[in-house]
Amino acid sequence: MGYAEVYADWLADPERFWMEAARAIDWVKPPSRALEDSRAPLFEWFTDAQVNTCYNAVDRHVVAGNGERTAIIHDSPITGRKAKISYAELQAKVAGLAGALRDKGVAVGDRVIIYMPMVPEALVAMLACARLGAVHSVVFGGFSASELAVRIDDCAPKAIIAASCGLEPGRVVKYKPLLDGAIEMAQAKPDFCIILQREEETATLIAGRDHDWNAVQEGAEPAGCVPVSGDHPAYILYTSGTTGAPKGVVRPTAGHLVALNWTMKNIYGVAPGEVFWAASDVGWVVGHSYICYGPLIHGNTTIVFEGKPVGTPDAGTFWRVISEHKVAAFFTAPTAIRAVKREDPKGAFLAPYDISCLRTLFLAGERADPDTIEWAQNLLQKPVIDHWWQTETGWTIAGNPVGIEALPVKIGSPSVAMPGYDVQILDEGGHPVAPGTLGAIAVKLPLPPGTLPTLWNAQERYVKSYLTTFPGYYETGDAGMKDEDGYLYIMARTDDVINVAGHRLSTGAMEEVLAGHPDVAECAVIGVSDALKGQMPMGFVCLTKGVNRPHADIVKECVGLVREKIGPVAAFKLALVVDRLPKTRSGKILRGIMVKIADGQPFKEPATIDDPAILDEIRDAMQTIGYAKG
């Protein structure tokens, strides 16, 4: 069947479609039905099943006689180290760590925070939690102590698994002081921590609380796989919220298994045993779905890459990895390809490498601009496929399902809705609009298996954030349109979450940090277009009356504050001191207008603006740092 037939097949009978997909999973107790709809609009999938994620990602491949197949390739151009781990070796490593966790009291339902760089042990830690039925929450290693502390308080982990350090080109990022600071700040305290000591940095362990990764496993009996119910949380992953408070997206076990396994063949077009590489980080949803779980559940080889698209050592590092490890499908963010393009516009660094093994380059995480897609297509002579999804969904909402049928590519569109997603463009009243009309992108309920059923300890917030604006729909928070062929176009965010190099970050959280500066009376942060990163945050601060310090000093302090409180991942470098901010008469800051000024786009002056002259002042201020040229 082609795409249209498969999508129609799902639409005609979703229950049968997903029960059929569920046959690919090894169940302890198979589900009797797919959808649980008794609490609509709160839907769940495969709730009466019994299953274990780690068994499906690791053990079953060993049982099937594929234990010698490579599960994980670690490639670290920063350290120069490479390693391969077979499925049988991975099983032993995961069972060993799970045994140590079990012996220290970790059981079904307990939370474990994982704060690690791109090393295989990060995946081992995730899978060890899944083996025991513990709920892991991976926190990106670039986040500050205060951000980590917020997550500790929200999920109250029994244990934290961390590394002594992460590595960036030319520097060592010490994780242990950040971890210690976070635990000190947090109200909730873990029972214990396990620390992976890396040779680049040996951390000081706190007696009684901290345990060495290797030492804690000595003498522990390997743990078996503990069955959990289909609706048991596999993990919590925090995503930025519009208020600045992170939202803990819950991933249900059974739906996660069924959906991710289905995507590997149907969306990414890979067969078990082939090498699949997602150049992301385990701290983000792509790392969960397509570095760890998706490839391993499906029996693929996955790559854990500790490096950058450029500078480790050059703009050819992606092509080297693809060539050396025989990558069949490659998934990265458009910002990574833009970085390669900027460093090597003529593609000279590709020349030494044979990438004939590569069939498809997939892009996601932010809008893929036409220039980047066309450059990559011309250089690689391979299909370059944009697709769109969210932390909340865990897998593709709209894409080009090359494993079913490679559809014509329309540059600027992530293509069409995947089975499971009835995507609609709605007006403010919640009514579908005509093709080519801009509106809010929403998905008719229920969402498919593997998507979020709720937020951690915040069901009311889940309903308010996603299900209230358009009853009967999931609100994506994105605006866009569909064309006559059903191709989707993502145009903008509808809230204050901006996308910096594929990382969704809240401008509200940054405003909270800036507002904490003693000289700042009022502030606003917007996302402005950036050729490399997609968007960059730009801050505007109004000073407290009587402050007459040099503006450059205050800007420098503001940049440092955001870096300290949120982390370098925010890429906060642009800040301006202004006399006042453009507002409506009711006091609402006109952030959308400020974005248009920065990006040089036309806009209609709002009738409710308090003083139109402020817009000229804002434009003049932006021009001092090279923006608002239009």
C-alpha positions as CSV (number, residue, x, y, z in Angstrom):
1,M,0.0,0.0,0.0
2,G,1.1,3.6,-0.7
3,Y,0.8,6.5,1.8
4,A,-2.7,7.4,0.9
5,E,-4.0,3.9,1.4
6,V,-2.1,3.4,4.7
7,Y,-3.5,6.7,6.0
8,A,-7.0,5.8,4.9
9,D,-6.6,2.4,6.5
10,W,-5.7,4.0,9.8
11,L,-8.5,6.6,9.6
12,A,-11.1,3.9,8.8
13,D,-10.3,1.8,11.8
14,P,-7.6,3.2,14.2
15,E,-8.2,0.3,16.7
16,R,-7.4,-2.4,14.2
17,F,-4.5,-0.4,12.8
18,W,-2.7,0.0,16.2
19,M,-3.5,-3.5,17.4
20,E,-1.8,-4.7,14.2
21,A,1.2,-2.5,14.9
22,A,1.3,-3.9,18.4
23,R,2.0,-7.4,17.2
24,A,5.6,-6.3,16.6
25,I,6.2,-5.9,20.3
26,D,7.1,-8.7,22.7
27,W,4.4,-8.6,25.4
28,V,4.4,-10.2,28.8
29,K,0.6,-9.9,28.6
30,P,-0.7,-8.6,25.2
31,P,-3.3,-5.8,25.2
32,S,-6.9,-6.8,24.8
33,R,-7.6,-3.5,23.0
34,A,-5.8,-0.4,21.8
35,L,-7.6,2.7,22.9
36,E,-8.8,3.5,26.4
37,D,-11.4,6.3,26.0
38,S,-13.5,6.1,29.2
39,R,-11.9,9.3,30.5
40,A,-12.1,11.3,27.3
41,P,-10.7,13.8,26.5
42,L,-7.9,12.1,28.5
43,F,-7.0,9.1,26.3
44,E,-4.6,6.2,26.9
45,W,-3.4,3.2,24.9
46,F,-2.8,-0.5,25.6
47,T,-3.5,0.1,29.3
48,D,-4.2,-3.5,30.2
49,A,-1.0,-4.9,28.7
50,Q,2.0,-6.0,30.6
51,V,5.4,-5.3,29.0
52,N,9.0,-4.1,29.6
53,T,10.7,-1.6,27.5
54,C,14.3,-2.8,28.2
55,Y,13.4,-6.3,27.2
56,N,12.1,-5.1,23.8
57,A,15.1,-2.8,23.3
58,V,17.8,-5.3,24.3
59,D,17.0,-8.8,25.6
60,R,14.7,-9.9,22.8
61,H,17.4,-9.3,20.2
62,V,19.8,-11.5,22.2
63,V,17.1,-14.2,22.6
64,A,16.5,-14.1,18.8
65,G,20.1,-14.9,18.2
66,N,21.3,-11.4,17.3
67,G,23.4,-10.8,20.4
68,E,26.5,-10.2,18.4
69,R,24.9,-7.5,16.3
70,T,26.2,-4.0,17.2
71,A,23.7,-2.1,19.3
72,I,25.7,1.1,20.0
73,I,28.6,2.8,18.3
74,H,30.3,5.5,20.3
75,D,32.2,8.0,18.3
76,S,33.9,10.9,20.2
77,P,36.0,13.2,17.9
78,I,36.6,15.3,21.0
79,T,38.5,12.6,22.8
80,G,39.4,10.6,19.7
81,R,37.9,7.4,21.3
82,K,35.6,5.0,19.4
83,A,33.8,1.9,20.7
84,K,31.3,-0.7,19.6
85,I,28.9,-2.4,22.0
86,S,27.0,-5.5,20.9
87,Y,23.4,-6.3,22.0
88,A,24.8,-9.1,24.3
89,E,27.3,-6.7,25.8
90,L,24.6,-4.1,26.3
91,Q,22.4,-6.6,28.0
92,A,25.2,-7.4,30.5
93,K,25.9,-3.7,31.1
94,V,22.3,-2.7,31.6
95,A,21.5,-5.7,33.9
96,G,24.5,-4.9,36.0
97,L,23.6,-1.3,36.6
98,A,20.0,-2.2,37.2
99,G,21.1,-4.7,39.8
100,A,23.0,-2.0,41.6
101,L,20.1,0.4,41.5
102,R,17.7,-2.4,42.7
103,D,20.1,-3.2,45.6
104,K,20.0,0.4,46.7
105,G,16.2,0.5,46.7
106,V,15.1,1.6,43.3
107,A,11.8,0.0,42.3
108,V,8.9,0.3,40.0
109,G,7.6,3.9,39.8
110,D,10.6,5.5,41.5
111,R,12.1,8.4,39.6
112,V,15.8,8.6,38.6
113,I,17.3,11.7,37.1
114,I,20.1,11.2,34.5
115,Y,22.5,14.1,34.0
116,M,25.1,12.9,31.5
117,P,26.9,13.8,28.3
118,M,27.0,11.8,25.0
119,V,28.5,8.6,26.2
120,P,27.1,5.0,25.9
121,E,26.6,4.9,29.7
122,A,23.8,7.5,29.3
123,L,21.8,4.9,27.3
124,V,22.8,2.2,29.7
125,A,21.4,4.3,32.6
126,M,18.1,4.9,30.7
127,L,17.7,1.3,29.9
128,A,18.6,0.2,33.4
129,C,15.8,2.3,34.7
130,A,13.4,0.9,32.2
131,R,14.5,-2.6,33.2
132,L,13.3,-2.0,36.7
133,G,10.2,-0.1,35.8
134,A,11.8,3.1,37.3
135,V,10.8,6.4,35.6
136,H,13.9,8.2,34.3
137,S,14.2,11.9,33.6
138,V,17.1,12.9,31.5
139,V,18.3,16.5,32.0
140,F,20.5,18.0,29.3
141,G,24.1,18.4,30.6
142,G,24.2,22.1,29.5
143,F,21.6,23.1,32.0
144,S,22.6,25.1,35.1
145,A,22.3,24.0,38.7
146,S,19.2,26.1,39.2
147,E,17.4,24.5,36.2
148,L,18.4,21.0,37.4
149,A,17.2,21.9,40.9
150,V,13.7,22.8,39.5
151,R,13.5,19.3,37.9
152,I,14.7,17.6,41.1
153,D,11.9,19.3,43.0
154,D,9.3,18.4,40.4
155,C,9.9,14.7,40.0
156,A,11.5,14.0,43.5
157,P,14.1,11.4,42.3
158,K,15.2,8.5,44.5
159,A,18.6,8.6,42.7
160,I,20.6,10.7,40.3
161,I,23.0,9.2,37.8
162,A,25.6,11.7,36.5
163,A,29.0,11.9,34.9
164,S,32.0,13.8,36.3
165,C,32.1,16.0,33.2
166,G,31.0,16.7,29.7
167,L,33.3,17.8,27.0
168,E,33.1,20.7,24.6
169,P,35.8,21.6,22.0
170,G,38.7,22.9,23.9
171,R,37.1,22.7,27.4
172,V,35.9,20.4,30.1
173,V,32.5,21.2,31.6
174,K,32.5,20.0,35.2
175,Y,29.1,18.4,36.0
176,K,29.6,17.4,39.6
177,P,29.7,21.0,41.1
178,L,26.5,21.8,39.1
179,L,24.9,18.6,40.5
180,D,26.1,19.4,44.1
181,G,24.7,22.9,43.8
182,A,21.4,21.7,42.4
183,I,20.9,19.2,45.3
184,E,21.7,21.9,47.8
185,M,19.1,24.2,46.2
186,A,16.4,21.6,45.8
187,Q,13.9,20.8,48.5
188,A,13.7,17.2,47.4
189,K,16.9,15.2,48.1
190,P,17.9,12.0,46.3
191,D,18.8,9.0,48.5
192,F,22.0,8.5,46.5
193,C,24.0,9.5,43.4
194,I,26.0,7.3,41.0
195,I,28.9,9.1,39.3
196,L,30.6,8.0,36.1
197,Q,34.2,9.2,36.5
198,R,35.7,10.3,33.1
199,E,39.4,10.4,32.7
200,E,39.3,14.1,31.7
201,E,37.9,15.1,35.1
202,T,37.8,13.1,38.4
203,A,35.0,14.4,40.6
204,T,35.1,14.5,44.4
205,L,32.5,12.1,45.8
206,I,30.5,12.9,48.9
207,A,30.8,10.0,51.3
208,G,27.5,8.2,52.0
209,R,25.7,9.9,49.2
210,D,27.8,9.5,46.1
211,H,28.9,6.1,44.6
212,D,31.4,5.4,41.8
213,W,29.7,3.9,38.7
214,N,32.0,0.8,38.6
215,A,32.3,0.3,42.4
216,V,28.6,0.4,43.1
217,Q,28.1,-2.5,40.6
218,E,30.6,-4.8,42.2
219,G,28.9,-7.8,43.8
220,A,25.4,-6.8,42.5
221,E,23.4,-9.6,40.9
222,P,22.3,-8.7,37.4
223,A,18.6,-7.6,37.4
224,G,15.9,-9.1,35.3
225,C,13.2,-7.2,33.4
226,V,10.2,-6.1,35.6
227,P,6.9,-6.1,33.7
228,V,4.8,-2.9,34.0
229,S,1.3,-1.9,32.9
230,G,0.9,-0.4,29.4
231,D,0.1,3.0,30.9
232,H,3.1,3.1,33.2
233,P,5.4,6.1,32.6
234,A,8.5,5.2,30.8
235,Y,10.1,8.6,31.4
236,I,9.5,12.3,32.2
237,L,11.0,14.8,29.8
238,Y,10.9,18.5,30.7
239,T,10.0,21.0,28.1
240,S,9.9,24.8,28.3
241,G,6.5,26.3,29.3
242,T,5.2,29.7,28.5
243,T,5.3,30.7,32.2
244,G,9.0,29.6,32.5
245,A,8.1,26.7,34.7
246,P,9.1,23.5,32.9
247,K,6.4,21.0,31.9
248,G,7.1,17.3,32.6
249,V,6.0,15.4,29.5
250,V,5.0,11.9,30.5
251,R,5.8,9.1,28.0
252,P,3.6,5.9,28.4
253,T,5.4,2.6,28.1
254,A,3.3,0.6,25.7
255,G,2.3,3.3,23.2
256,H,6.0,4.4,23.2
257,L,7.1,0.9,22.2
258,V,4.5,0.4,19.5
259,A,4.8,3.9,17.9
260,L,8.6,4.1,17.8
261,N,9.0,0.6,16.4
262,W,6.4,1.4,13.7
263,T,8.3,4.7,12.7
264,M,11.7,3.1,12.1
265,K,10.5,1.1,9.1
266,N,7.6,3.2,7.9
267,I,8.9,6.8,8.4
268,Y,12.7,6.4,8.3
269,G,12.8,3.4,6.0
270,V,15.4,1.3,7.8
271,A,15.6,-2.5,8.4
272,P,16.8,-4.2,11.6
273,G,20.6,-4.4,11.5
274,E,21.1,-1.2,9.6
275,V,22.9,1.8,11.1
276,F,20.6,4.8,12.1
277,W,22.2,8.0,13.4
278,A,20.4,10.9,15.1
279,A,23.0,13.6,15.7
280,S,21.3,15.1,18.8
281,D,21.7,14.8,22.5
282,V,20.1,12.4,25.0
283,G,18.7,15.4,26.9
284,W,16.3,16.2,24.1
285,V,13.3,14.2,22.8
286,V,15.2,13.3,19.6
287,G,17.8,11.6,21.8
288,H,15.2,9.6,23.7
289,S,13.2,8.5,20.6
290,Y,15.9,8.1,18.0
291,I,19.3,7.7,19.7
292,C,18.1,5.3,22.5
293,Y,14.7,3.7,22.1
294,G,13.5,3.7,18.5
295,P,16.6,2.2,16.9
296,L,17.2,-0.4,19.7
297,I,13.6,-1.5,19.9
298,H,13.7,-2.1,16.1
299,G,17.0,-3.9,16.2
300,N,19.1,-1.2,14.5
301,T,22.6,0.0,15.4
302,T,22.5,3.5,16.9
303,I,25.4,6.0,17.1
304,V,26.2,8.0,20.2
305,F,28.2,11.0,18.9
306,E,30.2,13.3,21.1
307,G,31.1,16.1,18.9
308,K,29.9,19.1,16.9
309,P,29.1,19.5,13.2
310,V,32.1,21.8,12.8
311,G,35.3,22.2,14.8
312,T,35.6,18.5,15.8
313,P,37.9,18.7,13.9
314,D,36.3,20.3,10.8
315,A,33.1,20.6,8.7
316,G,33.6,17.0,7.4
317,T,32.9,15.2,10.7
318,F,29.4,14.3,9.7
319,W,30.5,12.8,6.4
320,R,33.3,10.9,8.1
321,V,30.9,9.3,10.6
322,I,28.5,8.3,7.9
323,S,31.2,6.8,5.7
324,E,33.1,5.1,8.5
325,H,30.1,3.5,10.2
326,K,27.9,2.9,7.1
327,V,25.0,5.0,8.2
328,A,21.8,4.3,6.2
329,A,19.7,7.1,7.6
330,F,20.9,10.3,9.2
331,F,18.8,12.7,11.3
332,T,19.9,16.1,12.4
333,A,18.7,19.7,12.9
334,P,18.8,22.2,10.1
335,T,21.0,24.4,12.3
336,A,23.7,21.7,12.1
337,I,23.6,21.6,8.4
338,R,23.7,25.5,8.3
339,A,26.8,25.4,10.4
340,V,28.5,23.0,8.0
341,K,27.3,25.1,5.0
342,R,28.7,28.3,6.6
343,E,32.1,26.6,7.2
344,D,32.3,24.7,3.9
345,P,30.0,26.3,1.4
346,K,31.4,24.4,-1.6
347,G,31.4,21.0,0.2
348,A,35.1,20.4,-0.1
349,F,35.2,18.4,3.2
350,L,32.9,15.8,1.7
351,A,35.4,14.8,-1.0
352,P,37.5,12.3,1.0
353,Y,34.5,10.3,2.1
354,D,32.3,7.6,0.4
355,I,28.7,8.2,1.7
356,S,27.1,5.9,-0.9
357,C,25.7,3.9,2.2
358,L,23.4,6.9,3.1
359,R,19.9,6.8,1.6
360,T,18.2,9.7,3.3
361,L,19.0,12.8,5.4
362,F,16.1,13.8,7.8
363,L,15.8,17.2,9.3
364,A,13.7,18.3,12.3
365,G,13.8,20.4,15.4
366,E,13.0,23.7,13.7
367,R,11.9,24.9,10.3
368,A,14.2,23.8,7.5
369,D,14.8,26.8,5.3
370,P,14.8,26.2,1.5
371,D,18.4,27.3,1.1
372,T,19.7,24.7,3.5
373,I,17.6,21.9,2.0
374,E,18.7,22.8,-1.5
375,W,22.4,23.1,-0.6
376,A,22.3,19.7,1.1
377,Q,20.5,18.1,-1.8
378,N,23.0,19.4,-4.3
379,L,26.0,18.4,-2.2
380,L,24.9,14.9,-1.1
381,Q,22.8,14.0,-4.1
382,K,20.4,12.3,-1.6
383,P,16.8,13.0,-0.6
384,V,16.6,15.6,2.2
385,I,13.4,15.2,4.2
386,D,12.0,17.7,6.5
387,H,9.6,16.5,9.2
388,W,7.8,18.1,12.1
389,W,7.0,16.9,15.6
390,Q,7.3,17.9,19.3
391,T,8.6,16.8,22.6
392,E,5.0,16.2,23.6
393,T,4.3,13.8,20.7
394,G,7.6,11.9,20.8
395,W,7.4,11.1,17.1
396,T,6.5,12.6,13.7
397,I,3.2,14.5,13.3
398,A,3.9,15.4,9.7
399,G,6.6,13.9,7.5
400,N,7.4,12.0,4.3
401,P,7.1,8.3,5.1
402,V,9.9,6.9,2.8
403,G,9.4,3.4,4.2
404,I,5.8,3.4,2.9
405,E,6.2,5.7,-0.1
406,A,8.6,8.5,-0.9
407,L,6.3,11.4,-1.6
408,P,7.2,14.4,-3.8
409,V,9.1,16.9,-1.7
410,K,7.8,20.4,-1.4
411,I,10.5,22.6,0.0
412,G,9.3,24.6,2.9
413,S,6.8,21.9,4.0
414,P,7.4,18.9,6.3
415,S,5.0,17.1,4.0
416,V,1.8,15.4,5.2
417,A,0.2,14.1,8.4
418,M,1.3,10.6,9.5
419,P,-1.2,7.9,10.4
420,G,-2.4,8.6,13.9
421,Y,-2.6,12.4,13.4
422,D,-5.7,14.1,12.0
423,V,-4.1,17.5,11.6
424,Q,-6.5,20.5,11.1
425,I,-5.9,24.2,10.6
426,L,-8.4,26.1,12.8
427,D,-9.5,29.7,13.1
428,E,-9.9,31.5,16.4
429,G,-13.3,29.9,16.9
430,G,-12.0,26.4,16.4
431,H,-13.4,26.0,12.9
432,P,-11.4,24.4,10.1
433,V,-10.2,26.9,7.4
434,A,-9.8,26.6,3.7
435,P,-6.5,25.4,2.1
436,G,-3.9,28.1,1.9
437,T,-5.4,29.9,4.9
438,L,-3.2,30.6,8.0
439,G,-4.5,29.3,11.3
440,A,-3.7,27.4,14.5
441,I,-2.4,23.9,13.9
442,A,-4.3,21.4,16.0
443,V,-4.7,17.6,16.0
444,K,-8.1,16.0,16.4
445,L,-8.3,13.8,19.5
446,P,-7.3,11.2,20.4
447,L,-3.6,11.6,19.8
448,P,-1.9,8.3,18.7
449,P,0.0,5.9,20.9
450,G,3.3,7.2,22.3
451,T,2.2,10.8,22.7
452,L,1.7,12.5,26.1
453,P,-1.4,11.5,28.1
454,T,-0.7,14.1,30.7
455,L,2.0,16.2,32.4
456,W,3.8,14.9,35.5
457,N,1.8,15.8,38.6
458,A,0.0,18.5,36.6
459,Q,-3.1,17.1,34.9
460,E,-5.0,20.4,35.2
461,R,-2.1,22.2,33.5
462,Y,-2.0,19.6,30.8
463,V,-5.7,20.1,30.0
464,K,-5.3,23.9,30.1
465,S,-2.2,24.0,28.0
466,Y,-3.2,21.6,25.3
467,L,-7.0,20.7,25.3
468,T,-8.9,23.8,26.3
469,T,-8.4,26.3,23.5
470,F,-10.0,24.0,20.9
471,P,-12.3,21.4,22.6
472,G,-11.8,18.0,20.9
473,Y,-8.4,18.9,19.7
474,Y,-4.8,19.0,20.9
475,E,-3.4,22.5,20.5
476,T,0.2,22.3,19.0
477,G,1.0,25.9,19.8
478,D,2.1,26.4,16.1
479,A,0.5,28.3,13.4
480,G,0.5,27.4,9.7
481,M,-1.6,26.2,6.8
482,K,-2.2,23.3,4.5
483,D,-2.2,23.4,0.7
484,E,-4.6,21.7,-1.7
485,D,-2.6,18.5,-1.5
486,G,-2.7,18.3,2.2
487,Y,0.9,19.4,2.7
488,L,1.5,21.2,5.9
489,Y,3.4,24.5,6.3
490,I,4.6,25.5,9.8
491,M,4.8,29.3,9.9
492,A,5.3,30.4,13.5
493,R,4.9,29.7,17.2
494,T,1.7,30.9,18.8
495,D,3.2,31.3,22.3
496,D,6.5,32.6,23.6
497,V,8.5,29.5,23.2
498,I,11.4,30.1,20.7
499,N,13.5,27.6,18.9
500,V,17.2,28.1,19.2
501,A,19.2,25.5,17.1
502,G,16.4,23.0,17.6
503,H,16.1,23.6,21.3
504,R,12.7,25.0,22.5
505,L,13.3,27.7,25.1
506,S,10.9,29.9,26.9
507,T,11.4,33.7,26.5
508,G,9.3,34.0,29.7
509,A,12.0,32.1,31.7
510,M,14.6,34.5,30.3
511,E,12.5,37.5,31.2
512,E,12.3,36.2,34.8
513,V,16.1,36.0,35.0
514,L,16.6,39.5,33.5
515,A,13.9,40.9,35.9
516,G,16.1,39.7,38.8
517,H,18.9,42.1,37.9
518,P,18.9,44.9,40.5
519,D,19.1,47.6,37.9
520,V,16.3,46.3,35.7
521,A,12.8,47.7,36.2
522,E,11.1,46.0,33.2
523,C,12.2,43.7,30.4
524,A,11.1,41.7,27.4
525,V,12.7,38.9,25.4
526,I,11.8,38.0,21.8
527,G,13.0,35.5,19.3
528,V,14.6,37.0,16.2
529,S,15.6,35.2,13.0
530,D,19.2,33.9,12.9
531,A,20.8,32.5,9.7
532,L,22.6,29.7,11.7
533,K,20.5,28.9,14.7
534,G,17.0,29.6,13.3
535,Q,16.2,31.9,16.2
536,M,18.1,33.8,18.8
537,P,16.8,35.5,21.9
538,M,17.0,39.3,22.1
539,G,16.5,41.0,25.4
540,F,15.3,44.6,26.1
541,V,15.7,46.1,29.5
542,C,14.4,49.3,31.0
543,L,16.5,50.5,33.9
544,T,15.3,51.5,37.3
545,K,15.1,55.3,37.7
546,G,18.4,56.8,39.0
547,V,20.6,54.1,37.6
548,N,23.4,55.8,35.5
549,R,26.0,53.0,35.2
550,P,27.4,52.3,31.7
551,H,24.8,50.4,29.7
552,A,27.5,48.1,28.3
553,D,28.2,46.8,31.9
554,I,24.6,46.2,32.6
555,V,24.1,44.3,29.3
556,K,27.2,42.2,30.1
557,E,25.8,41.3,33.5
558,C,22.4,40.5,32.0
559,V,23.9,38.1,29.5
560,G,25.9,36.5,32.3
561,L,22.8,36.1,34.4
562,V,20.9,34.2,31.7
563,R,23.9,32.0,31.0
564,E,24.2,31.2,34.7
565,K,20.5,30.6,35.4
566,I,19.4,28.9,32.2
567,G,22.7,27.8,30.7
568,P,24.8,28.3,27.5
569,V,22.1,26.4,25.6
570,A,20.0,29.6,25.6
571,A,22.6,31.3,23.4
572,F,21.6,34.6,25.0
573,K,24.0,37.3,23.6
574,L,21.8,40.1,22.3
575,A,20.5,42.6,24.8
576,L,19.7,46.3,24.6
577,V,19.0,49.0,27.2
578,V,15.9,51.0,26.1
579,D,13.9,53.8,27.7
580,R,10.5,52.0,27.3
581,L,8.8,49.0,25.7
582,P,5.9,49.2,23.1
583,K,2.6,48.3,24.8
584,T,-1.1,48.2,24.3
585,R,-3.1,50.6,26.5
586,S,-3.9,47.6,28.7
587,G,-0.2,47.1,29.4
588,K,0.5,44.1,27.1
589,I,4.0,44.2,25.6
590,L,3.8,44.0,21.8
591,R,6.4,41.2,21.4
592,G,5.0,40.1,18.0
593,I,5.5,43.6,16.6
594,M,9.1,43.8,18.0
595,V,9.9,40.5,16.2
596,K,8.7,41.9,12.9
597,I,10.8,45.1,13.4
598,A,13.9,43.0,14.2
599,D,13.3,40.7,11.1
600,G,12.6,43.6,8.8
601,Q,9.0,42.4,8.1
602,P,6.1,44.7,7.4
603,F,3.5,45.0,10.1
604,K,0.2,46.9,10.8
605,E,0.4,49.3,13.7
606,P,-2.0,48.0,16.3
607,A,-4.9,50.3,17.1
608,T,-4.5,49.7,20.8
609,I,-0.8,50.8,20.9
610,D,-0.1,53.3,23.8
611,D,2.4,55.5,21.9
612,P,3.4,54.7,18.3
613,A,6.6,56.7,18.6
614,I,8.0,53.9,20.8
615,L,8.2,51.6,17.7
616,D,10.7,54.0,16.1
617,E,12.7,54.1,19.3
618,I,12.8,50.3,19.3
619,R,13.9,50.2,15.7
620,D,16.7,52.7,16.3
621,A,17.9,50.6,19.2
622,M,17.9,47.4,17.2
623,Q,19.8,49.0,14.4
624,T,22.7,49.7,16.7
625,I,23.4,45.9,16.9
626,G,22.6,45.3,13.2
627,Y,18.9,44.4,13.3
628,A,15.7,46.1,11.9
629,K,17.4,46.8,8.6
630,G,14.2,46.4,6.7
